[in-house]
Amino acid sequence: MKRTLALLAATTLTKSARSITMTTISTSERTFTCSDGVKLVVKSWSNNNGGSSTDVNNITPTKKILCLHGWLDNAASFNRLAPLLLDSFPVSDEQQQPMEILALDFPGHGLSGHKSVDGPPQLLAEYAYYVLECIEALKWGKGNNGGSSGGTRTVVGNINANVNANNSAQGSINGGKTNNDNESTDNVRDDKINLIGHSMGAGVSVVLVAAFPELFSSLTLLEGAGPLARNANDCSRHVRAACQRRLKSNRTLFPDGTNGGATRAKVYRNVDAAIEARMDTTRRMPGDQYLSEEAARDMVLRATVDAAVASTSNSSDDKRPVTFRHDPRLQWPSLQYYTREQVEAIYTDLCNSNVPVSILMAEDGWPVDSWSQSAVKDILKPTHMKLLKGSHHFHADPDTVGDVASEIVSFLKA
């Protein structure tokens, strides 16, 4: 049975010239409506002169990077990293083809929609599924899915769409072969994805690449090395904590006793207050974490909406009250965690896949326990590991993003 996945392109496309290499970088926003109705939004950066991987009138980028953000962050956390990576792969280089970088807003984050009220708000395997839907819509990694090799086509098929940055089109999913199934070996290799995951996004990335290694040419993990591992004996305690939090929170989220009622969200007096709150949240995290005002502003501007306060309707944009748009259920404890045995199995599968893995950690980042350190070293066996200056968001903070970009570029060019 055929299902439909709508792919809508943003109507606005902006260009900016980088002063370092004069690389022309085009940015755009695109929206996907998934097969279950959840809306996903991705931010795109490209040196393809305004083209995208879904625009048949432009050269398809041969180097594709997909970025997955951390918990309660969004695609804007890559606002500084993405242009630096594009600058390092200028189209003017000999034989260098255009490159595209996409950053996805996970469900419940940024501009993406929320999951239904009866659906699990955050499970890593669920997030991996939505990334897979995004990959299918883009037709990324399609060259390695033909025949009996067992790609994503066995899950949701392949979407055929003709979409450019200023027009919308419908694509239909079908399980049959496309005209691209007979591509050359070189095209198959070029079509694979370079995946970058930060924090929670790193956990999703590890699970996804272990399950679908044929889609990826490399994996870069920023301040995270996989799913949080918990002791199997604590399973009942985790279920109890999740259920108790849900019972308590639902009284606030659904005050009228129905799923359709208006929810209550904290209102901040202006954007600056929301930015300070975001920075304060980081300071209260484990270790000596901090977040720059610049990085916080990037993410908060994408994560907030004007609050409905009539008395301030004439205020300037930066003075109006705002509220965060993210799904408040994301702050619940998870109903299910991976056990250490499961994480070890995932690490083993990823190691055996031969997908190169780079892990970059920050000196003042999230603390890593001794079990995780040993498992990464002895089982995952990453190709490259390095400790860099900075904190948990070192890829978003202006003072540290340059070193992060340099390490990623060296890894991708190796």
DABEL-V735057 format. One line per field, one symbol per residue. phi: phi as a letter, one per 30 degrees, with the letter a starting at -180 (. if undefined). psi: psi as a letter, one per 20 degrees, with the letter a starting at -180 (. if undefined). A space follows every 10 residues. Layout:
phi->???
psi->???
This chain:
phi->.dbcbdcccd dcbcbbcddd biddccbacb bccddcjddc bbcbbbcchj dbdccddbdd eccbbcccdc dicaeddcec deddddddbd ddddidcebb bcbcddeich cddcdddccd dabedddedd ddddddddid iddccdicdi cdddcbibdc bcbcdbbcac bcdbcddcdc dcdddddddd ddcccbbche dddddddddd dbdddbcabc cchlbkddcb dedceddddd ddddddeddd dddbdcibdc ddccbdccda dedddddddd eddddeicda bddddddedd ddcbbdddbd dcdcddedcd dbbdcddddd dddddbcddd ddddddeddd dddiddbcbc ccdccddcdd ddeddddccd hddbbaccdk cecddcdddb dddddddddd dddd
psi->pqrpopopqq ippqqqppig jkpoppqrpq pporhjippp pqpppqkkli rrijoiirpp phoppppprr pjaahiijhh gghhghhimq hiqpjprqqp pqppoqpiqc iqrqrqhjqp hopghghhgh hggggghikq jhijjrcjim aihigjappo qnpaijqqqq qppqirqrii ikqrhghggh irpoppppdh hhgggggghh hmhiiqirpp polqjaqppq phijghhggg gggghggghh hghmhjjqhj qpqpqppqhr ghhhghhghh gghjrqblqr pqhggggghh hhirqpqmoh ijhjqrgiiq qrqqiqoiii iqqqhpqqrh hggggggggg giijpppppp qqhkbpqprh ggggggghgg mqhpqqprqa ahliihphii hghggggggh ghi.
